[in-house]
Amino acid sequence: MAKEQVFDGTLNRYVEIEVDNQENPNALNNKIKNKKNKRNAMLFETDWALTSDTPLTEEQKTEATTYRQALRDLPTQEGFPNIDFPTKPSFL
């Protein structure tokens, strides 16, 4: 345990408290879940791009497919979850 100075508004002065400075054992699992949830939302936002009546050109469809595959592949990449999302095409 470590000691830290914090302001106590009731006493109107700084007081010293003990804080537990251990890392949360669930931190990595939470980060993985958050990254996958964000990835899933990004996939959902681009579902329309691959429907049969999409206004996109074939080239744009190919680019959208490549982007979506990169999103799906994120969890298998080295360093996950500490990696960046792929760049989203401007037309999506």
PyMOL commands that set and color helices and strands:
alter all, ss='L'
color gray80, all
select helices_A, chain A and resi 27-45+47-50+58-76
alter helices_A, ss='H'
color red, helices_A
select strands_A, chain A and resi 2-8+13-19
alter strands_A, ss='S'
color yellow, strands_A
deselect
rebuild
show_as cartoon
